[in-house]
Amino acid sequence: MRFRRHNPPVEETGIDLAPMLDFFLNLLIFFIISAAFVSEAGIKVNRPTAKTAVKEDRASIFVAISASNEVYIDKKRVDIRSLRGLIAKMHADHPEAAVIIQADKDARAGLMVEAMDQARLAGVENVAVAATPER
């Protein structure tokens, strides 16, 4: 009679990468989502200075008005007549967001007031004008 040796099955040893991949996937999702909340108007404006300027920390909807009286939102030039609809859509996505109007100090004041009016007509109650704090 021939006896066979019983060898236990060879156990594979190694590092399980699944938890690490899950961790990095979660980090990636976190950074993608948090990047969506950082938005800027898209142009550089020469803001006026004010002694009472306060930094707004909450998520905001930025509207920029250039010195040549062009209106920008999300890095795109828009017509003042379409501003209300764009702000309403962004406000529906982020209801707690304030509208910050970043108007160049050489821009027409009437255009800034019209932009503020469009934001309020879109249903946003918290509308502010951006200024640089005096030092």
Protein Blocks (a to p, Z undefined) as FASTA:
>chain_A
ZZdddddddddddddfklmmmmmmmmmmmmmmmmmmpccfhiacdddddfkbccdfbdcd
dddddfkopaceehiacdfklmmmmmmmmmmmmmmbccdddddfkbcfklmmmmmmmmmm
nopabdcddddddZZ
